[in-house]
Amino acid sequence: MEDDGCGIDEAHITHIFDPFFTTKPVNQAIGMGLAVAWGVVNQHQGQIVVKSTPPHGTVVKVLLPIKPGS
């Protein structure tokens, strides 16, 4: 996935998969979306790769292994 928004600040990038992490005001977001996504991808032995270039946007790649015969 790719967007051309403001990007993710370098100070935040290491925390984006932490449960309850958000940069939004209190009561506006609970910060579970990326934590849940990481958990699902991890259960399938996959990876999520994030590259952000503020202020130009962010690229997120979800990599899942191919299992022959499935």
N, CA and C of each residue as an Amber inpcrd file, in Angstrom:
protein
   210
   0.8510000  -1.1390000   0.0000000   0.0000000   0.0000000   0.0000000
   0.9090000   1.2170000   0.0000000   0.4280000   2.2910000  -0.5580000
   1.2320000   3.5060000  -0.6370000   0.3130000   4.7090000  -0.5210000
   0.8040000   5.7220000   0.1720000   0.0600000   6.9790000   0.1930000
   1.0190000   8.1400000   0.0090000   0.4690000   9.2800000  -0.2870000
   1.2950000  10.4770000  -0.4740000   0.9800000  11.5180000   0.5920000
   0.6420000  11.0270000   1.7920000   0.3490000  11.9170000   2.9100000
   1.6210000  12.4870000   3.5160000   1.5380000  12.8440000   4.7770000
   2.6560000  13.5230000   5.4460000   3.7680000  12.5660000   5.8730000
   3.5300000  11.2580000   5.8090000   4.5450000  10.3000000   6.2310000
   4.5010000  10.0680000   7.7330000   5.3420000   9.1660000   8.1980000
   5.4140000   8.8280000   9.6190000   6.7380000   9.3360000  10.1610000
   6.6680000  10.1280000  11.2040000   7.8550000  10.6980000  11.8240000
   8.8000000   9.5930000  12.2800000  10.0850000   9.8060000  12.1190000
  11.0990000   8.8140000  12.4920000  10.9870000   8.3970000  13.9600000
  10.6110000   9.3210000  14.8270000  10.4690000   9.0070000  16.2510000
   9.3040000   8.0530000  16.5080000   8.3420000   7.9860000  15.5980000
   7.1640000   7.1390000  15.7750000   7.2710000   5.7930000  15.0670000
   8.1080000   5.7040000  14.0550000   8.1340000   4.5220000  13.1910000
   8.4070000   3.2260000  13.9640000   9.2120000   3.2810000  15.0120000
   9.5230000   2.0660000  15.7810000   8.3750000   1.6420000  16.6950000
   7.3640000   2.4890000  16.8260000   6.2530000   2.1950000  17.7370000
   4.9360000   1.8960000  17.0300000   4.8930000   1.9960000  15.7090000
   3.6000000   1.9180000  15.0240000   2.8940000   0.5750000  15.1870000
   3.6180000  -0.4870000  15.5170000   2.9840000  -1.7920000  15.7170000
   2.7260000  -2.0860000  17.1910000   3.0610000  -1.1600000  18.0780000
   2.7960000  -1.3320000  19.5070000   1.2970000  -1.1970000  19.7710000
   0.7250000  -2.1160000  20.5660000  -0.6880000  -1.9690000  20.9200000
  -0.9460000  -0.6300000  21.6040000  -2.0110000   0.0150000  21.2210000
  -2.4900000   1.2840000  21.7760000  -1.6590000   2.4950000  21.3780000
  -0.6590000   2.3220000  20.5030000   0.1160000   3.4820000  20.0650000
  -0.7110000   4.3030000  19.0840000  -0.7880000   5.5860000  19.3190000
  -1.4640000   6.5030000  18.4110000  -0.8680000   7.8910000  18.5690000
  -0.9510000   8.6620000  17.5230000  -0.5240000  10.0620000  17.5880000
  -1.7380000  10.9770000  17.6320000  -2.9170000  10.3760000  17.6550000
  -4.1630000  11.1500000  17.6730000  -4.5380000  11.5080000  19.1040000
  -5.3900000  12.5140000  19.2580000  -5.8300000  12.9040000  20.6040000
  -6.5510000  11.7570000  21.3230000  -6.5440000  11.8170000  22.6460000
  -7.2280000  10.8300000  23.4790000  -8.6920000  10.7410000  23.0500000
  -9.2400000   9.5500000  23.0590000 -10.6280000   9.2530000  22.6850000
 -10.9080000   9.3800000  21.1920000  -9.8860000   9.5830000  20.3830000
 -10.1160000   9.6710000  18.9440000  -9.6810000   8.3970000  18.2210000
  -8.7460000   7.6590000  18.7930000  -8.2900000   6.4000000  18.2020000
  -7.6630000   5.5580000  19.3050000  -7.8240000   4.2250000  19.1940000
  -7.2450000   3.3770000  20.2410000  -5.9140000   2.7660000  19.8420000
  -5.5220000   2.8740000  18.5870000  -4.2010000   2.4180000  18.1700000
  -4.0110000   0.9220000  18.1390000  -5.0210000   0.1830000  17.6990000
  -4.9030000  -1.2760000  17.6570000  -4.7890000  -1.8330000  16.2410000
  -5.1080000  -1.0600000  15.2350000  -5.1590000  -1.5630000  13.8620000
  -3.8680000  -2.1930000  13.3820000  -2.7620000  -1.4900000  13.4960000
  -1.4900000  -2.0350000  13.0180000  -0.9770000  -3.1550000  13.9170000
  -1.2840000  -3.0920000  15.2060000  -0.8830000  -4.1750000  16.1130000
  -1.5950000  -5.4720000  15.7280000  -2.8730000  -5.3770000  15.4010000
  -3.6380000  -6.5530000  14.9840000  -3.1180000  -7.0640000  13.6440000
  -2.8870000  -6.1670000  12.7010000  -2.3610000  -6.5590000  11.3850000
  -1.0250000  -7.2750000  11.5390000  -0.1410000  -6.7360000  12.3640000
   1.1580000  -7.3740000  12.5880000   0.9800000  -8.7750000  13.1720000
   0.0600000  -8.9220000  14.1200000  -0.1810000 -10.2250000  14.7290000
  -0.6400000 -11.2620000  13.7150000  -1.5550000 -10.8790000  12.8360000
  -2.0610000 -11.8050000  11.8170000  -0.9490000 -12.1920000  10.8440000
  -0.2150000 -11.2090000  10.3670000   0.8700000 -11.4790000   9.4180000
   1.9480000 -12.3350000  10.0820000   2.2740000 -12.0500000  11.3200000
   3.2800000 -12.8150000  12.0570000   2.8450000 -14.2740000  12.2400000
   1.5690000 -14.5090000  12.5030000   1.0630000 -15.8770000  12.6590000
   1.2510000 -16.6960000  11.3850000   1.3120000 -16.0240000  10.2600000
   1.4960000 -16.6960000   8.9740000   2.9500000 -16.6400000   8.5020000
   3.8650000 -16.3720000   9.4450000   5.3000000 -16.2910000   9.1710000
   5.6310000 -15.2430000   8.1040000   4.8770000 -14.1650000   8.1130000
   5.1080000 -13.0890000   7.1550000   5.8000000 -11.9010000   7.7890000
   5.9150000 -10.8560000   7.0160000   6.5580000  -9.6170000   7.4640000
   5.7440000  -8.4280000   6.9750000   5.8480000  -7.3450000   7.7170000
   5.3270000  -6.0620000   7.2540000   6.5200000  -5.1260000   7.1830000
   6.7510000  -4.5620000   6.0130000   7.8770000  -3.6570000   5.7880000
   7.3100000  -2.2590000   5.5720000   7.8230000  -1.3020000   6.3370000
   7.3390000   0.0770000   6.2490000   8.4910000   0.9900000   5.8720000
   8.2730000   1.8060000   4.8590000   9.2500000   2.8260000   4.4700000
   8.5030000   4.1420000   4.3790000   8.9080000   5.0820000   5.2000000
   8.2490000   6.3780000   5.2190000   9.2570000   7.4760000   4.9420000
   8.8340000   8.4290000   4.1320000   9.6900000   9.5460000   3.7630000
   8.9300000  10.8480000   3.9820000   8.8790000  11.3170000   5.2520000
   8.1880000  12.5820000   5.4920000   8.8370000  13.7120000   4.6960000
   8.1320000  14.5930000   4.1160000   6.6770000  14.7480000   4.0870000
   6.0400000  14.1420000   2.8440000   6.6610000  13.1330000   2.2450000
   6.2100000  12.6350000   0.9460000   5.3160000  11.4030000   1.0000000
   5.1990000  10.7480000   2.1260000   4.3070000   9.5990000   2.2040000
   4.9570000   8.3540000   2.7660000   4.2110000   7.2630000   2.6910000
   4.6190000   5.9970000   3.2900000   4.2660000   4.8430000   2.3590000
   5.1390000   3.8490000   2.3240000   4.8880000   2.6110000   1.5880000
   4.8970000   1.4780000   2.6080000   3.8650000   0.6480000   2.5800000
   3.7690000  -0.5060000   3.4680000   3.6220000  -1.7440000   2.5950000
   4.4880000  -2.7290000   2.8230000   4.4250000  -3.9900000   2.0800000
   4.1450000  -5.1200000   3.0590000   3.1810000  -5.9430000   2.7240000
   2.8820000  -7.1440000   3.4970000   3.4280000  -8.3210000   2.7010000
   4.3680000  -9.0360000   3.2980000   5.0220000 -10.1630000   2.6360000
   4.5970000 -11.4550000   3.3230000   3.9920000 -12.3470000   2.5600000
   3.5540000 -13.6330000   3.0930000   4.2220000 -14.7520000   2.3100000
   4.6390000 -15.8160000   3.0060000   5.2980000 -16.9180000   2.3070000
   4.3010000 -17.7050000   1.4520000   4.8070000 -18.2460000   0.3620000
   4.0050000 -19.1190000  -0.4910000   4.2470000 -20.5470000  -0.0350000
   3.1750000 -21.2600000   0.2110000   3.2960000 -22.6580000   0.6240000
   2.8500000 -23.5260000  -0.5460000   3.7790000 -24.2870000  -1.1230000
   3.4280000 -25.1460000  -2.2570000   2.2780000 -26.0930000  -1.9200000
   1.3660000 -26.2520000  -2.8690000   0.2580000 -27.1740000  -2.6910000
  -0.9170000 -26.6150000  -1.9250000  -0.8740000 -25.3520000  -1.5670000
  -2.0030000 -24.7940000  -0.8160000  -2.9340000 -24.0220000  -1.7100000
